[in-house]
């Protein structure tokens, strides 16, 4: 099993647990250059809020888009948009990525901005 298949297997396991809870989830995806975040409804049919380092208003604030400070900025922004949409509690779906570095920075920034996991 290669690296991507292992990550997808971890992601599937986690998503099955979240699906049983039927709670809103904060799903992330990262590449070497960017990080993306979405708040998805409990049934998975509607995206309530989204943010990424490719958006012009976030990108203009950042010097680089593939580092920890960029992930923290996306975390703050997604929390603000989620709270504006009426969501305060979410389940954190890290999409099989390990919880360190940029993933941890995004989660911590979202918590500080008022989102509860």
N, C-alpha and C positions, 0 to 999 in steps of 0.2 A: 504494500500500500504506500503510495507516495504522499507527500506533504499535503497536497490539496485534498486528497480523498480523506485523510485523517481529520483535517479541519472540518470538512463537510459532514463527516460522521458525528463529530462532537456537536456541531451546530444542529443537526437533526434531532439528536437526543435532547438537547436543551429546549428546542422549539416544541417538541412533543410535551414536555413538562409544562411549558408556559401555556400551550393550547388547552390543556386540561383545566388550568386555573381560569381561563377565559378573561384574562386581564389585558389591559393596554400594555404594549411593549415598546421599549426603546431599542431599535435595531441599529447596529452600526456595521459599516464595511470600511476596510482600509486598504489602500494600495500604497506603493512606495512614495507616491507624490501627494496623495489626497486622502481625506477621511470624510465619510458620509454618515449621516444619522437621520433616522426616521422614527416618528412616533406613529405606531400602527394600532388600529382599534382591536378590541378583543377577539372579534371574529375574523380579522385579517382582511377585511374587504375595503377599508378606508385608511388612507394615510392622512393623519390629522395635522402633522407638522413635519417639516424636513429642513435640514441645514447641511451644508458641505463647504469645503474650502474652495470649491469652484465658483461659488456665488460671489458676485461683484462686491457686495457690501462687506463681506467677511474678508475677501481676498485683498481689498484695498487697505485694510488695517494691518495685514500680515506682511512680514518680509519673506518668509518661506512658508510653504503650505504642507510640508511633509514632516513637521517636527512636533514636539510635545506642546509648545505654546499655541500652535495652530489648532491642535486637538482640543485644548482647553477653551479656546475662543469658540469653537463649534459647540462645545458642551454648554457654555453660557447661552449661546444663541438659541439652541434647540430647547433649552429649559424655558426661556422667555416665550418662545412661540407655543410650546405645549401648554404653559400656564394660561396664555391668552386664549387658547382653544378650549380651556376648561379641564385640562388633565393635570392632576397633581401627583398621582401615584402611578408608577409604571414598573414593569418587570424588565430587567436589563438583559437584552439578547446580544451577546458579544460575537455572534456568528462563528463560533468555534475558535476565535482568536484568543490567545493567552491574555490574562488580565494583568498586564504590566505595560509600562511605557505610554504610548499614545492612547490606548484603550482605557487605562487607568486615569489618565489626565482628563479625558473627556467625561468619564463617569464622575470624578471628583468635582469638576467644574459644574456639571449639571446638578449635583447634590447641593453645592454651595449656592446656586442660583434659585433653589427652592423646589426642585423635583425630588420626590421620595421614591426609593427603590426598596 
